[in-house]
Amino acid sequence: MSLKNNQLKQFKNHLLEWLEKLTSTIQLWILILGLIIFLIVMCCFNIYSFLAVNSPIKADLLIVEGWMSDYAVKSAIAEFNRGAYQKLITTGTPIGKGFYLSEYDNFAELTAATLMIWGVDPERVVAVPTPQVTKYRTTASATAVKEWLETSNLKVSSINIYSLGPHARRSWMIYRNVFSPDIQVGVIALEPKGYNPQKWWHSSEGMRTVIGEAIAYFYTRFVDWKS
C-alpha cells in the first residue's frame, strides 16, 4: 500500500507541475497575443500619419508629382503662390493609356500644361519627364530632376516635394537620398479625397493605398535601400 501511495503522490506532483507549466505557457501566449493586437491597433491608428509626413522647408523649387489626380495638382498652386519658389517642376512617367488621343505622352508635360491652364505663369513651370522604367519610378523621377538641375542656370539649395497622402514619406526618403548632401529636401503631403485618412481601413481604396505604401516604404527602406 505504501508503494502505491508513493506512486499516486508522485503522479499528483507531476500533474500539478505540468498544470503549472501549462498555465504559465497559456499566460505567456495570452501576453504575446495581447501585445500583437496592441501593435496592430497602434499601427492602424498611426501608420497613415507616419507615411503622410509633412515637413516643408523654405525652398527654391516646388516639385509636383505628376501622377496625382487633378484636385491634388490644383492644390499645389496655392502652395506655389504662398512660397518664394523660383520654379514649379512637374515629374511623371510616360502615359500608359490614351496618349494617342492627347498631345502629351507623359504625366510631367500633361501636368505642366494643366497648371498653365489654371493660371500658373508658363515661365515658372518646367516639365521634367521620367524615362520609361519598370520599377523605381520615384527614384527615376528624382534622378531626372537632378540631371535637369545640373544643366540649368538655377542656383538651388532646397526643394519641397508635393505628394499625395501616404506616398509622401517614400518620395521624401528617395529625394533626400538622391539630392543629399548638396540640396535640402522638404515634403508636403496633401490629404486624399478618396477615403478618410483617420479611418483608412474602412474603405477598400484606403486599405490598398495605405498597406501598399507601407509595404513599399519598408521594402525600400530596409530591403532594397540601395535603389
TIPA-87427 format. One record per residue (C-alpha): y negated, x negated, z negated; residue in one letter. Coordinates in steps of 0.001 Angstrom, whole numbers, padded with zeros to 6 digits, always signed. Each point is the difference from the previous one (the first is absolute). Example, Ala and Ser with C-alpha at 12.3 -4.5 7.8 and 13.67 -1.06 7.14 Angstrom:
2
+004500-012300-007800A;-003440-001370+000660S;
//
This chain:
227
+000000+000000+000000M;-002303-002841-000851S;+000438-001529+003490L;-000763+003307+001690K;-003068+000504-002155N;-001268-003474+000944N;+000594+000693+003687Q;-001779+003350-000275L;-002894-001642-001816K;-000263-002723+002658Q;+000071+002626+002734F;-002821+001909-001670K;-002036-003185-000400N;+000496-000901+003674H;-000922+003543+000998L;-003193-000122-002072L;-000914-003380+001472E;+000587+001326+003512W;-002098+003099-000694L;-002805-002155-001399E;+000049-002201+003111K;+000127+003066+002243L;-002970+001537-001833T;-001970-003243+000331S;+000833-000183+003709T;-001042+003632+000578I;-003254-000596-001883Q;-000653-003104+002098L;+000580+001897+003256W;-002218+002839-001192I;-002712-002559-000719L;+000437-001607+003435I;-000021+003402+001727L;-003115+001011-001930G;-001704-003240+001021L;+000913+000576+003646I;-001355+003555-000108I;-003173-001263-001683F;-000498-002662+002685L;+000582+002532+002781I;-002550+002394-001514V;-002522-002807-000490M;+000608-001117+003565C;-000594+003511+001350C;-003301+000282-001839F;-001272-003512+000723N;+001465-001261+003275I;-002573+001805+002153Y;-002987-001406-001888S;+001588-003457+000197F;+000488+000195+003768L;-003260+001816+000816A;-002088-002787-001490V;-003792+000026+000199N;-001637-003384-000383S;-003026-000144+002331P;-002348-002969+000088I;-003387-000713+001557K;+001192-000873+003470A;-001235-001116+003413D;+002582+001975+001978L;+001708+003371-000400L;+003448+000052+001576I;+001345+003469+000798V;+003714+000392+000686E;+000146+001938+003238G;+003341+001738-000629W;-001658+002376-002518M;-000784+003648+000725S;-003428+001029+001258D;-001174+001259-003398Y;+000744-003410-001511A;-001764-001842+002808V;-003003+002309-000269K;-000259-000582-003740S;-000282-003740+000663A;-003393+000629+001593I;-001503+000920-003367A;+001317-003241-001503E;-001349-001968+002948F;-003440+001568-000367N;-000043-000648-003766R;+000899-003664+000198G;-001933-002894+001468A;+002657-000620+002635Y;-000673-002037+003117Q;+002781+001575+002031K;+002662+002693-000150L;+003318-001323+001313I;+002754+002337+001161T;+003613-001137+000244T;+003069+001615+001492G;+003203-000459+001950T;+000671+001353+003502P;+000226+003799+000160I;+003632+001006+000291G;-000553+003399+001593K;-002627+001713+002121G;-001846-003092+001168F;+000622+001012+003627Y;-002397+002891-000649L;-002577-002171-001743S;-002229-002863+001052E;+001018-001829-003177Y;+003381-001641-000432D;-000336-001102-003634N;-001192+001489-003269F;-002691-002638-000507A;-001951+000981+003126E;+000670+003708-000488L;-001326-000124-003577T;-003031-002060+001037A;-000877+002519+002714A;+000421+002849-002489T;-002394-001664-002450L;-002595-000431+002734M;+000251+003691+000893I;-000688+000766-003653W;-003220-002023+000118G;+000898-003531-001041V;-002087-002582+001866D;+002190-001423+002807P;-001537-003424-000583E;+001495-000028-003493R;+003522+001160+000887V;+002673-002439+001152V;+003526+000950+001050A;+002610-002677-000731V;+003318+001216+001436P;+003254-001066-001591T;+002623-001402+002386P;+003264+001865+000462Q;+002369-000931-002829V;+003225+001537-001280T;-000796-000747-003665K;-002723-001508-002210Y;-002672+002113+001714R;-002507-000409-002827T;+000477-003763+000028T;-000496-000023+003764A;-003210+002034-000398S;-001365-002337-002671A;+000840-003037+002129T;-001715+001557+003038A;-003172+000583-002031V;+000059-003574-001292K;+000399-001373+003525E;-002867+002169+001221W;-002229-001237-002822L;+000753-003614+000881E;-001374+000587+003506T;-003023+002061-001065S;-003407-001228-001120N;+000100+001990-003231L;-000251-001674-003369K;+002386+001957-002182V;+000928-000754-003593S;+001393+003386-001046S;+001641+003104+001455I;+001054+003456-001186N;+003143+001695+001291I;-000259+003778+000415Y;+003471+001503-000287S;+001693+003283-000857L;+001658+000741-003341G;+003049-002055-001009P;-000170-002261+003049H;-003071-001679-001500A;+001690-002482-002342R;+002292-001386+002688R;-002916-000390+002417S;-002065-001673-002719W;+002793-002428-000840M;+000626-000918+003632I;-003676-000462+000900Y;-000520-002195-003046R;+002979-002133+001032N;-001390-000365+003525V;-003670-000633-000908F;+000362-001944-003258S;-001701-002154-001157P;-002940+000023+002408D;-000783+003716-000001I;+000065+002409-002939Q;+001742+003327+000568V;-000678+003367-001642G;+001710+003322+000616V;-000929+003689+000083I;+002709+002688-000107A;-000936+003453+001267L;+001820+002896-001651E;+002345+001720+002486P;-000320+003678+000828K;+003641+000681+000850G;+001222+000116-003620Y;-001211-000075-003592N;-000089-003673-001095P;+000376+001000-003666Q;+003166+001983+000816K;+001219-001792+003099W;+003651+000753-000818W;-000642+003722+000524H;-000169-000345+003804S;+002230-001583+002613S;-002951-001852+001548E;-000975-001424-003376G;+003585-001065-000719M;+000411-001680+003382R;-003353-001745-000135T;-000058-001234-003589V;+003659-001021-000224I;-000144-001602+003446G;-003135-001966-000856E;+001431-001040-003369A;+003131-001374+001669I;-002059-001729+002697A;-002357-001561-002542Y;+002705-001345-002296F;+002019-001252+002978Y;-003025-001856+001366T;-001046-001224-003435R;+003308-001199-001386F;+002491-000316+002866V;-001777-000897+003230D;-003236-001366-001445W;-000322-002752+002629K;-000682+002616+002682S;
//
